[in-house]
Amino acid sequence: MKRYSLIYLLKEQYQHVGFESHAEAEALLHQLLTNSKRKPIGIYDAKTELFEWAPSYKPNFDQASTEEQARRGNGIITIAQALRRRDSSWNPGDGFRRPSFFA
């Protein structure tokens, strides 16, 4: 499985795209900043289990109390891990293919 996951919202649902490198994930994050359908949340690193907030979330996160930062951080890491587990076990037996990312 790819090390980095870009977490974003689409129709109020969390989604992710996996990448081998942080630079690839960051490039797509910056593209999504101008996408009206997808709202980037940040980048999860599965190796270190750390989360880097997207620029639009960073100011609100930084102004929160330490307890609130911990709660938000743990929450989004749990979401990222669940998305990664879901996708690692996804095995279409009927030939169904996932839609492309930008469709």
FENKAHU-V990952 format. One record per pair of residues at least 4 apart in sequence whose C-alpha atoms are under 7 Angstrom apart, sorted by the first residue. I is the first residue (numbers start at 1). J is the second residue. D is the distance in Angstrom with one decimal. If there is no record, write none. Layout:
BEGIN
i,j,d
I,J,D
I,J,D
END
This chain:
BEGIN
i,j,d
2,18,5.5
2,19,5.3
2,20,5.0
3,19,6.3
3,20,5.6
3,45,6.0
3,46,5.3
3,47,6.4
4,18,5.6
4,19,5.1
4,20,6.2
4,21,6.6
4,22,6.3
4,25,6.9
4,43,6.7
4,44,5.6
4,45,4.8
4,46,6.1
5,16,5.9
5,17,5.4
5,18,4.4
5,19,6.2
5,25,7.0
5,43,5.6
5,44,5.1
5,45,6.7
6,16,5.3
6,17,5.3
6,18,6.5
6,25,5.8
6,29,7.0
6,42,5.9
6,43,4.5
6,44,6.4
7,14,6.8
7,15,5.8
7,16,4.5
7,17,6.9
7,40,6.2
7,41,5.4
7,42,5.5
7,43,6.0
7,80,6.9
8,14,5.8
8,15,5.4
8,16,6.1
8,38,6.3
8,39,5.3
8,40,4.1
8,41,5.0
9,13,5.3
9,14,4.7
9,15,6.0
9,38,5.5
9,39,5.0
9,40,6.4
10,14,6.5
10,15,6.9
10,37,6.2
10,38,4.9
10,39,6.7
16,83,6.8
19,24,6.3
19,25,5.9
21,25,6.7
22,26,6.0
23,27,6.1
24,28,6.5
25,29,6.2
25,43,6.9
26,30,6.3
27,31,6.4
28,32,6.2
29,33,6.5
29,40,6.1
32,38,6.4
32,39,6.6
32,40,6.1
33,39,6.9
33,40,6.7
40,54,6.3
41,53,6.0
41,54,5.3
41,57,7.0
42,51,6.9
42,52,5.4
42,53,4.3
42,54,4.4
43,51,5.7
43,52,5.2
43,53,6.6
44,49,6.9
44,50,5.9
44,51,4.5
44,52,6.4
44,80,6.7
45,49,5.4
45,50,5.4
45,51,6.3
51,77,6.6
53,57,5.9
53,58,5.6
54,58,6.2
57,61,6.2
58,62,6.0
59,63,6.3
60,64,6.4
61,69,6.2
64,68,5.8
64,69,6.0
65,69,6.1
66,70,6.2
67,71,6.2
68,72,6.1
69,73,5.9
70,74,6.0
71,75,6.0
72,76,6.2
73,77,6.2
74,78,6.1
75,79,6.4
76,80,6.1
77,81,6.1
78,82,6.2
79,83,6.2
80,84,6.2
81,85,6.1
82,86,6.1
83,87,6.2
84,88,6.1
85,89,6.3
86,90,6.2
92,96,5.8
99,103,6.7
END
